[in-house]
Amino acid sequence: MHEYAMTKALLEAALKEARKRNAKKINSVELEIGDFTLLNPDQVKTCFDAIKGEFDETVDAKLIIKRAKGMIKCCCGYDGMPDMDQLPLPICPDCGCIAEVIGGKECTIRRMRLEL
Ligand SMILES: [Zn+2]
């Protein structure tokens, strides 16, 4: 239920922002999910659609999900995308070591379209 809790927190954050601006509705929320977040975008979408009916402001809201590429930096000097078959482990495609994650850990609201 990782996705459910995250999606609920996300919706509540969006709602708080919308209410602060006296918006009548949230038309869409654009979310960026990094490759290393362990969140399944399809499940996030399903949860979003299940929860959005609870609030007048979000009932018609659309969720747009963008993936943020995972980026790693390895002690061998490699710098770039991890071995995609090994996700969510940050494995270096050059030497097979577990490398340092430098990108793709985020899960953030990038944009929100409100109806005022
Ligand atoms: Zn390496």
Backbone and ligand atoms as CSV (ligand in chain L), in Angstrom:
chain,resi,resn,atom,element,x,y,z
A,1,MET,N,N,0.813,-1.215,0.000
A,1,MET,CA,C,0.000,0.000,0.000
A,1,MET,C,C,0.848,1.267,0.000
A,2,HIS,N,N,2.076,1.127,-0.395
A,2,HIS,CA,C,2.996,2.248,-0.523
A,2,HIS,C,C,2.394,3.338,-1.416
A,3,GLU,N,N,1.895,2.925,-2.553
A,3,GLU,CA,C,1.353,3.859,-3.528
A,3,GLU,C,C,0.122,4.588,-2.986
A,4,TYR,N,N,-0.717,3.857,-2.267
A,4,TYR,CA,C,-1.941,4.464,-1.751
A,4,TYR,C,C,-1.626,5.606,-0.786
A,5,ALA,N,N,-0.750,5.349,0.162
A,5,ALA,CA,C,-0.375,6.355,1.162
A,5,ALA,C,C,0.280,7.559,0.497
A,6,MET,N,N,1.156,7.272,-0.461
A,6,MET,CA,C,1.858,8.355,-1.152
A,6,MET,C,C,0.874,9.202,-1.950
A,7,THR,N,N,-0.035,8.522,-2.658
A,7,THR,CA,C,-0.987,9.236,-3.510
A,7,THR,C,C,-1.933,10.095,-2.681
A,8,LYS,N,N,-2.321,9.560,-1.514
A,8,LYS,CA,C,-3.203,10.314,-0.630
A,8,LYS,C,C,-2.495,11.575,-0.117
A,9,ALA,N,N,-1.247,11.433,0.262
A,9,ALA,CA,C,-0.455,12.574,0.735
A,9,ALA,C,C,-0.299,13.604,-0.385
A,10,LEU,N,N,-0.093,13.109,-1.571
A,10,LEU,CA,C,0.059,13.973,-2.740
A,10,LEU,C,C,-1.215,14.769,-3.012
A,11,LEU,N,N,-2.341,14.067,-2.971
A,11,LEU,CA,C,-3.621,14.719,-3.210
A,11,LEU,C,C,-3.920,15.768,-2.146
A,12,GLU,N,N,-3.581,15.435,-0.914
A,12,GLU,CA,C,-3.824,16.379,0.178
A,12,GLU,C,C,-2.956,17.622,0.032
A,13,ALA,N,N,-1.735,17.440,-0.417
A,13,ALA,CA,C,-0.835,18.579,-0.634
A,13,ALA,C,C,-1.374,19.466,-1.751
A,14,ALA,N,N,-1.843,18.832,-2.821
A,14,ALA,CA,C,-2.401,19.575,-3.958
A,14,ALA,C,C,-3.648,20.339,-3.532
A,15,LEU,N,N,-4.438,19.687,-2.719
A,15,LEU,CA,C,-5.690,20.271,-2.234
A,15,LEU,C,C,-5.433,21.487,-1.344
A,16,LYS,N,N,-4.446,21.368,-0.496
A,16,LYS,CA,C,-4.075,22.450,0.413
A,16,LYS,C,C,-3.663,23.686,-0.391
A,17,GLU,N,N,-2.869,23.420,-1.421
A,17,GLU,CA,C,-2.390,24.494,-2.290
A,17,GLU,C,C,-3.566,25.141,-3.036
A,18,ALA,N,N,-4.461,24.321,-3.534
A,18,ALA,CA,C,-5.621,24.818,-4.287
A,18,ALA,C,C,-6.520,25.671,-3.397
A,19,ARG,N,N,-6.703,25.236,-2.144
A,19,ARG,CA,C,-7.581,25.969,-1.222
A,19,ARG,C,C,-6.959,27.298,-0.810
A,20,LYS,N,N,-5.626,27.289,-0.705
A,20,LYS,CA,C,-4.912,28.509,-0.359
A,20,LYS,C,C,-5.145,29.578,-1.430
A,21,ARG,N,N,-5.286,29.112,-2.658
A,21,ARG,CA,C,-5.487,30.051,-3.768
A,21,ARG,C,C,-6.948,30.209,-4.133
A,22,ASN,N,N,-7.826,29.698,-3.285
A,22,ASN,CA,C,-9.269,29.765,-3.516
A,22,ASN,C,C,-9.694,29.191,-4.860
A,23,ALA,N,N,-9.056,28.142,-5.281
A,23,ALA,CA,C,-9.420,27.508,-6.547
A,23,ALA,C,C,-10.694,26.685,-6.362
A,24,LYS,N,N,-11.523,26.699,-7.398
A,24,LYS,CA,C,-12.750,25.896,-7.350
A,24,LYS,C,C,-12.439,24.433,-7.616
A,25,LYS,N,N,-11.506,24.233,-8.532
A,25,LYS,CA,C,-11.203,22.874,-8.954
A,25,LYS,C,C,-9.725,22.703,-9.288
A,26,ILE,N,N,-9.279,21.467,-9.180
A,26,ILE,CA,C,-7.962,21.129,-9.702
A,26,ILE,C,C,-8.203,20.375,-11.003
A,27,ASN,N,N,-7.740,20.939,-12.101
A,27,ASN,CA,C,-7.958,20.286,-13.399
A,27,ASN,C,C,-6.957,19.169,-13.649
A,28,SER,N,N,-5.709,19.440,-13.303
A,28,SER,CA,C,-4.714,18.390,-13.488
A,28,SER,C,C,-3.529,18.579,-12.544
A,29,VAL,N,N,-2.896,17.481,-12.258
A,29,VAL,CA,C,-1.700,17.484,-11.432
A,29,VAL,C,C,-0.625,16.733,-12.208
A,30,GLU,N,N,0.515,17.375,-12.364
A,30,GLU,CA,C,1.622,16.719,-13.051
A,30,GLU,C,C,2.641,16.268,-12.020
A,31,LEU,N,N,2.896,14.986,-12.043
A,31,LEU,CA,C,3.758,14.388,-11.036
A,31,LEU,C,C,5.001,13.803,-11.686
A,32,GLU,N,N,6.127,14.014,-11.040
A,32,GLU,CA,C,7.356,13.408,-11.541
A,32,GLU,C,C,7.789,12.306,-10.577
A,33,ILE,N,N,7.955,11.112,-11.118
A,33,ILE,CA,C,8.342,9.964,-10.300
A,33,ILE,C,C,9.696,9.453,-10.770
A,34,GLY,N,N,10.651,9.451,-9.890
A,34,GLY,CA,C,11.991,8.987,-10.239
A,34,GLY,C,C,12.068,7.475,-10.329
A,35,ASP,N,N,13.015,6.980,-11.119
A,35,ASP,CA,C,13.203,5.534,-11.299
A,35,ASP,C,C,13.535,4.812,-9.995
A,36,PHE,N,N,14.091,5.536,-9.022
A,36,PHE,CA,C,14.506,4.897,-7.768
A,36,PHE,C,C,13.494,5.049,-6.638
A,37,THR,N,N,12.295,5.526,-6.928
A,37,THR,CA,C,11.325,5.751,-5.848
A,37,THR,C,C,10.585,4.490,-5.431
A,38,LEU,N,N,10.663,3.427,-6.206
A,38,LEU,CA,C,9.930,2.179,-5.953
A,38,LEU,C,C,8.428,2.339,-6.105
A,39,LEU,N,N,8.021,3.442,-6.701
A,39,LEU,CA,C,6.594,3.631,-6.920
A,39,LEU,C,C,6.235,3.141,-8.314
A,40,ASN,N,N,5.132,2.451,-8.392
A,40,ASN,CA,C,4.653,1.961,-9.677
A,40,ASN,C,C,3.670,2.994,-10.251
A,41,PRO,N,N,4.013,3.651,-11.361
A,41,PRO,CA,C,3.168,4.722,-11.900
A,41,PRO,C,C,1.735,4.277,-12.191
A,42,ASP,N,N,1.562,3.058,-12.667
A,42,ASP,CA,C,0.206,2.577,-12.956
A,42,ASP,C,C,-0.623,2.482,-11.688
A,43,GLN,N,N,0.023,2.014,-10.620
A,43,GLN,CA,C,-0.685,1.898,-9.344
A,43,GLN,C,C,-0.979,3.266,-8.744
A,44,VAL,N,N,-0.045,4.200,-8.920
A,44,VAL,CA,C,-0.274,5.564,-8.435
A,44,VAL,C,C,-1.496,6.146,-9.136
A,45,LYS,N,N,-1.576,5.902,-10.436
A,45,LYS,CA,C,-2.695,6.400,-11.243
A,45,LYS,C,C,-4.014,5.791,-10.755
A,46,THR,N,N,-4.002,4.488,-10.523
A,46,THR,CA,C,-5.198,3.793,-10.041
A,46,THR,C,C,-5.632,4.346,-8.689
A,47,CYS,N,N,-4.672,4.550,-7.788
A,47,CYS,CA,C,-4.975,5.101,-6.463
A,47,CYS,C,C,-5.532,6.510,-6.589
A,48,PHE,N,N,-4.902,7.294,-7.434
A,48,PHE,CA,C,-5.334,8.679,-7.640
A,48,PHE,C,C,-6.809,8.706,-8.072
A,49,ASP,N,N,-7.140,7.872,-9.043
A,49,ASP,CA,C,-8.514,7.842,-9.541
A,49,ASP,C,C,-9.492,7.341,-8.489
A,50,ALA,N,N,-9.000,6.498,-7.584
A,50,ALA,CA,C,-9.855,5.972,-6.523
A,50,ALA,C,C,-10.097,7.014,-5.432
A,51,ILE,N,N,-9.117,7.848,-5.165
A,51,ILE,CA,C,-9.205,8.803,-4.056
A,51,ILE,C,C,-9.818,10.141,-4.470
A,52,LYS,N,N,-9.624,10.523,-5.730
A,52,LYS,CA,C,-9.992,11.894,-6.130
A,52,LYS,C,C,-11.476,12.219,-5.961
A,53,GLY,N,N,-12.331,11.204,-5.970
A,53,GLY,CA,C,-13.760,11.422,-5.799
A,53,GLY,C,C,-14.154,11.883,-4.410
A,54,GLU,N,N,-13.228,11.788,-3.449
A,54,GLU,CA,C,-13.523,12.165,-2.066
A,54,GLU,C,C,-13.636,13.674,-1.873
A,55,PHE,N,N,-13.076,14.428,-2.800
A,55,PHE,CA,C,-13.099,15.888,-2.641
A,55,PHE,C,C,-13.724,16.547,-3.862
A,56,ASP,N,N,-14.542,17.580,-3.624
A,56,ASP,CA,C,-15.195,18.302,-4.724
A,56,ASP,C,C,-14.169,18.874,-5.694
A,57,GLU,N,N,-13.063,19.351,-5.145
A,57,GLU,CA,C,-12.075,20.034,-5.981
A,57,GLU,C,C,-11.312,19.080,-6.907
A,58,THR,N,N,-11.209,17.818,-6.501
A,58,THR,CA,C,-10.350,16.915,-7.272
A,58,THR,C,C,-11.109,15.879,-8.086
A,59,VAL,N,N,-12.429,15.932,-8.014
A,59,VAL,CA,C,-13.228,14.862,-8.610
A,59,VAL,C,C,-12.948,14.679,-10.118
A,60,ASP,N,N,-12.665,15.785,-10.822
A,60,ASP,CA,C,-12.375,15.686,-12.262
A,60,ASP,C,C,-10.888,15.827,-12.583
A,61,ALA,N,N,-10.069,15.804,-11.569
A,61,ALA,CA,C,-8.635,16.052,-11.790
A,61,ALA,C,C,-7.992,14.915,-12.568
A,62,LYS,N,N,-7.084,15.315,-13.458
A,62,LYS,CA,C,-6.337,14.342,-14.245
A,62,LYS,C,C,-4.929,14.250,-13.699
A,63,LEU,N,N,-4.406,13.059,-13.680
A,63,LEU,CA,C,-3.028,12.889,-13.216
A,63,LEU,C,C,-2.119,12.630,-14.412
A,64,ILE,N,N,-1.067,13.434,-14.495
A,64,ILE,CA,C,-0.077,13.247,-15.554
A,64,ILE,C,C,1.220,12.818,-14.882
A,65,ILE,N,N,1.742,11.677,-15.287
A,65,ILE,CA,C,2.962,11.177,-14.657
A,65,ILE,C,C,4.138,11.232,-15.621
A,66,LYS,N,N,5.205,11.849,-15.153
A,66,LYS,CA,C,6.449,11.877,-15.926
A,66,LYS,C,C,7.487,11.069,-15.147
A,67,ARG,N,N,8.285,10.303,-15.863
A,67,ARG,CA,C,9.349,9.564,-15.199
A,67,ARG,C,C,10.621,10.409,-15.180
A,68,ALA,N,N,11.293,10.387,-14.039
A,68,ALA,CA,C,12.604,11.026,-13.963
A,68,ALA,C,C,13.641,9.911,-14.007
A,69,LYS,N,N,14.536,10.012,-14.955
A,69,LYS,CA,C,15.543,8.961,-15.141
A,69,LYS,C,C,16.447,8.812,-13.924
A,70,GLY,N,N,16.729,7.571,-13.577
A,70,GLY,CA,C,17.667,7.312,-12.506
A,70,GLY,C,C,19.087,7.605,-12.982
A,71,MET,N,N,19.846,8.293,-12.142
A,71,MET,CA,C,21.233,8.594,-12.487
A,71,MET,C,C,22.141,8.143,-11.350
A,72,ILE,N,N,23.258,7.559,-11.731
A,72,ILE,CA,C,24.199,7.079,-10.712
A,72,ILE,C,C,25.621,7.572,-11.006
A,73,LYS,N,N,26.416,7.489,-9.952
A,73,LYS,CA,C,27.827,7.847,-10.061
A,73,LYS,C,C,28.596,6.738,-9.351
A,74,CYS,N,N,29.480,6.088,-10.094
A,74,CYS,CA,C,30.164,4.921,-9.543
A,74,CYS,C,C,31.622,5.248,-9.218
A,75,CYS,N,N,32.194,4.438,-8.302
A,75,CYS,CA,C,33.595,4.654,-7.926
A,75,CYS,C,C,34.553,4.325,-9.074
A,76,CYS,N,N,34.052,3.591,-10.105
A,76,CYS,CA,C,34.914,3.275,-11.247
A,76,CYS,C,C,35.019,4.447,-12.219
A,77,GLY,N,N,34.252,5.491,-11.959
A,77,GLY,CA,C,34.299,6.660,-12.817
A,77,GLY,C,C,33.058,6.798,-13.688
A,78,TYR,N,N,32.234,5.745,-13.707
A,78,TYR,CA,C,31.013,5.808,-14.513
A,78,TYR,C,C,30.028,6.809,-13.918
A,79,ASP,N,N,29.343,7.487,-14.810
A,79,ASP,CA,C,28.429,8.544,-14.425
A,79,ASP,C,C,27.292,8.526,-15.437
A,80,GLY,N,N,26.103,8.166,-15.008
A,80,GLY,CA,C,24.998,8.138,-15.975
A,80,GLY,C,C,23.868,7.240,-15.521
A,81,MET,N,N,23.168,6.629,-16.488
A,81,MET,CA,C,22.031,5.783,-16.160
A,81,MET,C,C,22.485,4.434,-15.616
A,82,PRO,N,N,21.714,3.880,-14.660
A,82,PRO,CA,C,22.065,2.584,-14.100
A,82,PRO,C,C,21.698,1.451,-15.062
A,83,ASP,N,N,22.083,0.248,-14.718
A,83,ASP,CA,C,21.655,-0.936,-15.444
A,83,ASP,C,C,20.148,-1.083,-15.202
A,84,MET,N,N,19.333,-0.823,-16.233
A,84,MET,CA,C,17.879,-0.752,-16.062
A,84,MET,C,C,17.263,-2.093,-15.637
A,85,ASP,N,N,17.923,-3.192,-15.964
A,85,ASP,CA,C,17.389,-4.507,-15.586
A,85,ASP,C,C,17.495,-4.751,-14.080
A,86,GLN,N,N,18.356,-3.981,-13.423
A,86,GLN,CA,C,18.610,-4.209,-11.989
A,86,GLN,C,C,17.815,-3.267,-11.092
A,87,LEU,N,N,17.034,-2.373,-11.660
A,87,LEU,CA,C,16.257,-1.444,-10.846
A,87,LEU,C,C,15.376,-2.199,-9.876
A,88,PRO,N,N,15.141,-1.741,-8.661
A,88,PRO,CA,C,15.550,-0.442,-8.128
A,88,PRO,C,C,16.973,-0.411,-7.537
A,89,LEU,N,N,17.774,-1.405,-7.782
A,89,LEU,CA,C,19.149,-1.337,-7.296
A,89,LEU,C,C,19.976,-0.455,-8.242
A,90,PRO,N,N,20.794,0.423,-7.688
A,90,PRO,CA,C,21.610,1.298,-8.536
A,90,PRO,C,C,22.897,0.612,-8.969
A,91,ILE,N,N,22.783,-0.308,-9.905
A,91,ILE,CA,C,23.944,-1.085,-10.344
A,91,ILE,C,C,24.638,-0.413,-11.534
A,92,CYS,N,N,25.956,-0.314,-11.419
A,92,CYS,CA,C,26.767,0.286,-12.475
A,92,CYS,C,C,26.824,-0.674,-13.669
A,93,PRO,N,N,26.464,-0.204,-14.884
A,93,PRO,CA,C,26.508,-1.087,-16.048
A,93,PRO,C,C,27.947,-1.405,-16.492
A,94,ASP,N,N,28.908,-0.650,-16.032
A,94,ASP,CA,C,30.303,-0.866,-16.421
A,94,ASP,C,C,30.995,-1.921,-15.564
A,95,CYS,N,N,30.842,-1.816,-14.225
A,95,CYS,CA,C,31.596,-2.715,-13.356
A,95,CYS,C,C,30.718,-3.579,-12.467
A,96,GLY,N,N,29.402,-3.334,-12.444
A,96,GLY,CA,C,28.499,-4.172,-11.664
A,96,GLY,C,C,28.419,-3.843,-10.187
A,97,CYS,N,N,29.095,-2.780,-9.768
A,97,CYS,CA,C,29.054,-2.353,-8.364
A,97,CYS,C,C,27.734,-1.643,-8.057
A,98,ILE,N,N,27.431,-1.586,-6.770
A,98,ILE,CA,C,26.332,-0.726,-6.338
A,98,ILE,C,C,26.881,0.695,-6.281
A,99,ALA,N,N,26.287,1.575,-7.062
A,99,ALA,CA,C,26.802,2.933,-7.182
A,99,ALA,C,C,25.960,3.911,-6.370
A,100,GLU,N,N,26.445,5.119,-6.307
A,100,GLU,CA,C,25.743,6.165,-5.576
A,100,GLU,C,C,24.628,6.736,-6.459
A,101,VAL,N,N,23.434,6.870,-5.879
A,101,VAL,CA,C,22.311,7.435,-6.626
A,101,VAL,C,C,22.410,8.959,-6.603
A,102,ILE,N,N,22.435,9.565,-7.778
A,102,ILE,CA,C,22.502,11.034,-7.804
A,102,ILE,C,C,21.266,11.661,-8.447
A,103,GLY,N,N,20.368,10.835,-8.952
A,103,GLY,CA,C,19.139,11.379,-9.528
A,103,GLY,C,C,18.075,10.314,-9.646
A,104,GLY,N,N,16.804,10.728,-9.625
A,104,GLY,CA,C,15.716,9.771,-9.804
A,104,GLY,C,C,15.122,9.268,-8.501
A,105,LYS,N,N,15.421,9.973,-7.392
A,105,LYS,CA,C,14.854,9.582,-6.106
A,105,LYS,C,C,13.631,10.414,-5.762
A,106,GLU,N,N,13.352,11.397,-6.597
A,106,GLU,CA,C,12.320,12.346,-6.245
A,106,GLU,C,C,10.919,11.894,-6.656
A,107,CYS,N,N,9.972,12.399,-5.925
A,107,CYS,CA,C,8.575,12.227,-6.297
A,107,CYS,C,C,7.926,13.557,-5.975
A,108,THR,N,N,7.759,14.385,-6.990
A,108,THR,CA,C,7.325,15.752,-6.731
A,108,THR,C,C,6.219,16.197,-7.679
A,109,ILE,N,N,5.431,17.127,-7.196
A,109,ILE,CA,C,4.424,17.761,-8.044
A,109,ILE,C,C,5.141,18.834,-8.858
A,110,ARG,N,N,5.153,18.671,-10.160
A,110,ARG,CA,C,5.833,19.633,-11.020
A,110,ARG,C,C,4.939,20.795,-11.392
A,111,ARG,N,N,3.682,20.515,-11.539
A,111,ARG,CA,C,2.770,21.516,-12.054
A,111,ARG,C,C,1.347,21.162,-11.656
A,112,MET,N,N,0.535,22.181,-11.514
A,112,MET,CA,C,-0.864,21.957,-11.187
A,112,MET,C,C,-1.698,22.949,-11.971
A,113,ARG,N,N,-2.760,22.460,-12.547
A,113,ARG,CA,C,-3.644,23.382,-13.263
A,113,ARG,C,C,-4.914,23.569,-12.436
A,114,LEU,N,N,-5.161,24.802,-12.055
A,114,LEU,CA,C,-6.303,25.100,-11.196
A,114,LEU,C,C,-7.378,25.879,-11.949
A,115,GLU,N,N,-8.604,25.697,-11.506
A,115,GLU,CA,C,-9.693,26.510,-12.036
A,115,GLU,C,C,-10.095,27.471,-10.927
A,116,LEU,N,N,-9.901,28.744,-11.174
A,116,LEU,CA,C,-10.155,29.719,-10.115
A,116,LEU,C,C,-11.591,30.267,-10.176
L,1,ZN,ZN,ZN,31.266,1.183,-11.872
